[in-house]
Amino acid sequence: MSESTVTAARLKAFIQQALIAVDLPEADAATVAGLMAAADLQGSDGHGVSRLPQYVRRIKAGGFNVRPNIHVVHEHASTAVLNGDNGMGHLVMKRAAEMAVEKARRTGIGWVNSQFSNHAGPASLYATMPLAHDMIGLYFAVGNANHLPPWGGLDMLLSTNPIAAAIPAGDERPIVLDM
């Protein structure tokens, strides 16, 4: 391995230390760093370590709550609404995916909505979490920044609303769509 090669563990440690330096609790920093490094490892380069300077600036400006009270607003056997308390989106979405898996284990389906969250990296990180439990994962998000005009238009009116699906395929590699 050359000196210019960065291992996944080293990348994760770097991200984690940078987040701790701006007051993210150690466990939360480890979670976010692991997901950001995973984004880079799966080839989602625009959602991994390249986002770190942007996140750090936003934390320093008070744009993220570094000690959020991520909590359930209301829930039923198969569904829930999770309030992210303006925390790092990675923390909110990971918690939502874990809750959905638990609900699906008990009832056959789990659907968890989130509110008051932030950018969480690539949608496929969360859609693929149920695969470890031989479950289908779906992820849908509504973006909050208008980046695109509608077809034939000039005004930026539309956001890029991420969609991801992950489907187990037995002994084959799972089917994963992230768009």
C-alpha positions as CSV (number, residue, x, y, z in Angstrom):
1,M,0.0,0.0,0.0
2,S,1.5,3.4,-1.0
3,E,1.7,6.3,1.4
4,S,-1.0,8.1,-0.6
5,T,-3.5,5.3,0.1
6,V,-6.0,6.0,2.8
7,T,-7.6,3.0,4.5
8,A,-11.3,3.0,5.4
9,A,-10.4,2.9,9.1
10,R,-8.1,5.9,8.7
11,L,-10.7,7.8,6.8
12,K,-13.4,7.1,9.4
13,A,-11.0,8.1,12.2
14,F,-10.2,11.4,10.5
15,I,-13.9,12.2,10.0
16,Q,-14.7,11.2,13.5
17,Q,-12.0,13.4,15.0
18,A,-13.0,16.4,12.9
19,L,-16.6,16.0,14.2
20,I,-15.5,15.6,17.8
21,A,-13.5,18.8,17.4
22,V,-16.7,20.7,16.7
23,D,-18.5,19.2,19.7
24,L,-20.3,16.3,18.3
25,P,-20.5,13.6,21.0
26,E,-18.0,10.8,20.4
27,A,-20.6,8.0,19.8
28,D,-22.5,10.3,17.4
29,A,-19.3,11.3,15.6
30,A,-18.4,7.6,15.2
31,T,-21.8,6.8,13.7
32,V,-21.7,9.8,11.3
33,A,-18.1,9.1,10.4
34,G,-18.9,5.4,9.7
35,L,-21.7,6.3,7.4
36,M,-19.7,9.0,5.6
37,A,-16.8,6.6,5.0
38,A,-19.3,4.0,3.8
39,A,-20.6,6.5,1.3
40,D,-17.1,6.9,-0.2
41,L,-16.5,3.2,-0.1
42,Q,-19.6,2.5,-2.2
43,G,-18.6,5.2,-4.7
44,S,-21.0,8.0,-3.6
45,D,-18.1,10.4,-3.5
46,G,-20.3,13.5,-3.4
47,H,-21.8,12.3,-0.1
48,G,-18.7,11.2,1.9
49,V,-15.7,13.0,3.2
50,S,-16.1,15.7,0.6
51,R,-19.1,16.9,2.7
52,L,-17.0,17.3,5.9
53,P,-16.0,20.9,5.4
54,Q,-19.6,21.9,4.7
55,Y,-20.9,20.0,7.8
56,V,-18.2,21.5,10.0
57,R,-19.0,25.1,8.8
58,R,-22.7,24.4,9.4
59,I,-22.0,23.1,12.9
60,K,-19.8,26.1,13.8
61,A,-22.6,28.4,12.5
62,G,-25.2,26.7,14.7
63,G,-27.0,25.1,11.8
64,F,-27.0,21.6,13.3
65,N,-27.9,20.7,16.8
66,V,-24.9,18.7,18.0
67,R,-26.8,17.2,20.9
68,P,-30.3,16.5,19.5
69,N,-33.1,14.9,21.3
70,I,-34.1,12.5,18.5
71,H,-37.5,11.3,19.6
72,V,-40.7,9.6,18.5
73,V,-43.5,12.1,17.9
74,H,-46.1,9.4,17.5
75,E,-46.2,5.8,16.5
76,H,-48.3,2.7,15.8
77,A,-47.3,-0.9,15.5
78,S,-46.0,-0.5,11.9
79,T,-45.4,3.2,11.6
80,A,-43.8,6.1,13.4
81,V,-42.8,9.8,13.0
82,L,-39.4,10.6,14.3
83,N,-38.4,14.2,15.2
84,G,-34.7,14.7,14.4
85,D,-34.4,17.9,16.5
86,N,-32.2,19.4,13.8
87,G,-29.5,16.8,14.4
88,M,-27.1,15.4,11.8
89,G,-29.2,13.6,9.2
90,H,-27.1,10.5,9.4
91,L,-28.1,10.0,13.1
92,V,-31.8,10.6,12.3
93,M,-31.9,8.3,9.3
94,K,-30.0,5.5,10.9
95,R,-32.4,5.6,13.8
96,A,-35.4,5.6,11.4
97,A,-34.0,2.6,9.5
98,E,-33.4,0.7,12.7
99,M,-36.9,1.5,14.0
100,A,-38.4,0.4,10.6
101,V,-36.6,-2.9,10.8
102,E,-37.8,-3.6,14.3
103,K,-41.4,-2.7,13.3
104,A,-41.1,-5.0,10.2
105,R,-39.8,-7.8,12.4
106,R,-42.9,-7.6,14.6
107,T,-45.6,-6.8,12.1
108,G,-44.3,-7.6,8.6
109,I,-43.9,-3.9,7.6
110,G,-42.2,-0.9,9.1
111,W,-42.5,2.7,7.8
112,V,-40.8,5.5,9.7
113,N,-41.1,9.1,8.7
114,S,-38.7,11.8,9.9
115,Q,-39.0,15.5,10.4
116,F,-36.6,18.3,11.4
117,S,-33.6,16.4,10.0
118,N,-30.7,17.3,7.7
119,H,-28.6,15.9,4.9
120,A,-27.8,12.3,5.5
121,G,-25.6,11.2,2.7
122,P,-26.7,8.8,0.0
123,A,-30.1,7.3,0.3
124,S,-28.8,3.8,-0.4
125,L,-27.0,3.7,3.0
126,Y,-30.4,3.5,4.7
127,A,-32.3,1.5,2.1
128,T,-29.6,-1.3,2.4
129,M,-29.8,-1.5,6.2
130,P,-32.8,-3.9,6.1
131,L,-30.9,-6.3,3.8
132,A,-29.0,-7.7,6.8
133,H,-32.4,-8.9,8.1
134,D,-33.5,-10.3,4.7
135,M,-35.9,-7.4,4.3
136,I,-36.6,-5.0,1.4
137,G,-35.6,-1.4,2.2
138,L,-37.1,1.7,0.7
139,Y,-36.0,5.3,1.2
140,F,-37.7,8.4,0.0
141,A,-36.8,12.0,0.8
142,V,-38.0,15.5,0.0
143,G,-35.2,17.9,-0.6
144,N,-35.4,21.4,0.7
145,A,-33.3,23.3,-1.8
146,N,-34.6,24.0,-5.3
147,H,-31.9,23.2,-7.8
148,L,-33.7,22.4,-11.0
149,P,-36.3,24.1,-13.3
150,P,-39.2,22.0,-14.4
151,W,-39.0,20.7,-18.0
152,G,-39.0,23.7,-20.3
153,G,-38.9,26.2,-17.4
154,L,-36.3,28.7,-16.3
155,D,-37.1,29.2,-12.6
156,M,-35.5,26.8,-10.1
157,L,-38.6,25.2,-8.6
158,L,-37.7,21.6,-8.1
159,S,-35.5,19.7,-5.7
160,T,-33.7,16.5,-6.3
161,N,-35.8,14.2,-4.2
162,P,-33.7,11.0,-3.4
163,I,-35.2,7.6,-3.9
164,A,-33.5,4.3,-3.0
165,A,-34.6,0.7,-3.0
166,A,-32.7,-2.4,-1.8
167,I,-34.0,-5.9,-2.5
168,P,-32.5,-9.1,-1.2
169,A,-31.7,-11.7,-3.9
170,G,-31.0,-14.9,-2.0
171,D,-27.5,-16.1,-2.8
172,E,-27.0,-13.4,-5.4
173,R,-26.0,-9.8,-4.8
174,P,-28.9,-7.7,-3.7
175,I,-30.6,-5.3,-6.1
176,V,-29.8,-1.7,-5.0
177,L,-31.2,1.3,-6.8
178,D,-30.1,4.8,-5.6
179,M,-31.3,7.8,-7.5
